[in-house]
Amino acid sequence: MEIFMKAAIEEARTGLLEGGIPIGSVLVRNGEIIGRGHNRRVQDGDPLAHGEIVCLRNAGRIIKYHDTVLYSTLMPCYLCAGAAVQFGIKKVVVGESRTFEGAKEFMEAHGIEVIDLDLPECRGMMEEFIGKYPEIWNEDIGE
């Protein structure tokens, strides 16, 4: 689990270096990363380019998702949680949910196992970003 969250954190850092929001995600099947991505809303001017959505796009058409695990540095929002539900992903592992509560209950209500690692590294990255760029963050979460 640790290696996959580290990969998601690398994606988040890449997004931050590109001038975007530091949220990263990887999709894992059978112990292998098959998709990865980071939030690209700012970079691409695309309101749907959330980290998990970009990750799923980068994984491509894999037909079935029931045997995959989605890792994200932040608790998924309803858009990303909806994608996990739609594709039948059974497990989502997140770095933290203190800076953003997200849609944990929604995912659990739809049969997804949600594991919140509550990692200081993920929380620190988000707290720093939110402190520096509150307007971008508020736009991202629809406030």
Secondary structure, 3 states (H helix, E strand, C coil): CHHHHHHHHHHHHHHHHCCCCCCEEEEEECCEEEEEEECCHHHHCCCCCCHHHHHHHHHCCCCCCCCEEEEECCCCCHHHHHHHHHHCCCEEEECCCCCCCCCHHHHHHCCCEEEECCCHHHHHHHHHHHHHCHHHHHHHCCC
